[in-house]
Every structure is written in C-alpha cells, then in structure tokens.
Amino acid sequence: MERSWEKRVGDALALKEHGNTHYRSGNYRDAISEYRQALLGLDITLPQGSDEAEPTSDEWDSIRRLLVDCHNNLAGHRLSMYRSMQRSTLPERWSLAGELTLSYALPAADG
C-alpha cells in the first residue's frame, strides 16, 4: 500500500521533470510554475495520531534532495528568465552578473 507522502513525492518528482522540460525549451515561466507546485507538494506533515508509517531516514534524505533540487532549479531558472529579458527593460544601475546588485559611484573626496 502506497503511503500518502509517497504519492506526494512522486507527484513532485513528475512536476520537477516537467519543469526541466519547459526549461530546456526556453519556457522559463512554466518551468518556474512547475517547480513551485512541486515544492508545495513536498510539504509533508502526517496528521497526529496517523497510523501511517513516517518516512525512514533514507527516505527523508531523498525528500530533502528533491527539495534542494527544486529550490536550486527555481532560483536558476528565474535568473535565466531575467537574463533573457532585453537589458533595455532594466534600469542601467542593475547588473545581472550572478545576482542583481545596485551599483553607484562614491562622491569624490575633497582635498
């Protein structure tokens, strides 16, 4: 018998794979949506008093790896989406080298 959290992990893994497919085709918005849905599905909480067996230590490790993969993919794909935007739509003071940073000039020192 499949445990309820096993189905959620399976569904999240499928969503992650769909996100990867969208990313490879350059469809960043749909990829991001799939990763978000996967992360929501991985909120695994067993009701108190449930007779369902909790995940084993190895199973929790697999769940954590899937969570990390989804978070990393989400962050990376958001960055890819922003990089694909025309730079003319971003303020000149923004840089896309790794993360968005504000650049400014320090006032010249008197003297």
C-alpha positions in Angstrom: 0.0 0.0 0.0 1.4 3.4 -1.0 1.7 5.9 1.8 0.2 9.3 1.2 3.5 11.1 1.4 4.9 8.7 -1.2 2.3 9.9 -3.7 3.2 13.5 -3.0 6.9 12.8 -3.5 6.1 11.0 -6.8 3.9 13.9 -8.0 6.6 16.4 -7.0 9.2 14.5 -8.9 7.0 14.5 -12.0 6.4 18.2 -11.7 10.2 18.8 -11.4 10.7 16.8 -14.6 8.0 18.8 -16.4 9.8 21.9 -15.2 13.1 20.6 -16.6 11.4 20.0 -19.9 9.9 23.5 -20.0 13.4 25.0 -19.1 15.1 23.1 -22.0 12.6 24.5 -24.4 13.2 28.1 -23.1 9.8 28.3 -21.4 11.1 29.7 -18.1 7.7 30.9 -16.7 6.2 27.4 -17.0 9.3 25.8 -15.6 9.1 28.1 -12.6 5.4 27.3 -12.1 6.2 23.6 -12.1 8.9 23.9 -9.5 6.6 26.0 -7.3 3.9 23.3 -7.5 6.5 20.6 -6.7 7.7 22.5 -3.6 4.1 23.0 -2.4 3.5 19.2 -2.8 6.6 18.4 -0.7 5.1 20.0 2.5 4.9 16.6 4.2 3.1 16.6 7.5 1.5 13.5 8.9 -1.6 14.1 10.9 -1.2 13.5 14.6 -2.5 10.0 15.5 -2.0 8.8 12.0 -1.1 5.1 11.7 0.8 5.8 8.5 4.5 5.0 8.7 6.7 8.0 8.6 9.5 8.2 6.1 12.7 6.4 7.0 15.9 8.4 7.4 17.0 7.4 3.8 13.6 8.5 2.5 13.8 11.8 4.3 17.3 12.3 2.7 15.7 11.7 -0.8 12.9 14.2 0.0 15.5 16.8 1.1 17.5 16.3 -2.1 14.3 16.8 -4.1 13.5 19.9 -2.1 17.0 21.3 -2.7 16.9 20.4 -6.4 13.6 22.2 -6.8 14.8 25.3 -4.9 18.0 25.4 -6.9 16.2 25.0 -10.2 13.7 27.6 -9.3 16.4 30.1 -8.5 18.5 29.3 -11.5 15.6 29.4 -13.9 14.4 32.8 -12.5 17.9 34.1 -13.2 17.7 32.7 -16.7 14.4 34.3 -17.3 15.7 37.7 -16.2 18.8 37.3 -18.3 16.6 36.5 -21.4 14.8 39.8 -20.9 16.1 42.7 -23.0 18.6 44.6 -21.0 16.9 47.8 -22.1 13.9 47.0 -20.0 16.1 47.0 -16.8 17.4 50.1 -15.1 21.0 50.8 -16.1 22.1 50.6 -12.4 21.2 46.9 -12.3 23.7 44.2 -13.1 22.9 40.6 -13.9 26.2 39.1 -13.0 25.2 36.4 -10.6 22.7 38.5 -8.7 21.0 41.8 -9.0 23.2 44.4 -7.4 22.9 48.1 -7.1 26.0 50.0 -8.5 26.7 53.5 -7.5 29.6 56.0 -7.6 31.2 57.2 -4.4 31.5 61.0 -4.2 35.0 62.3 -4.8 36.9 63.1 -1.6 37.6 66.8 -1.1 41.1 67.9 -0.7 
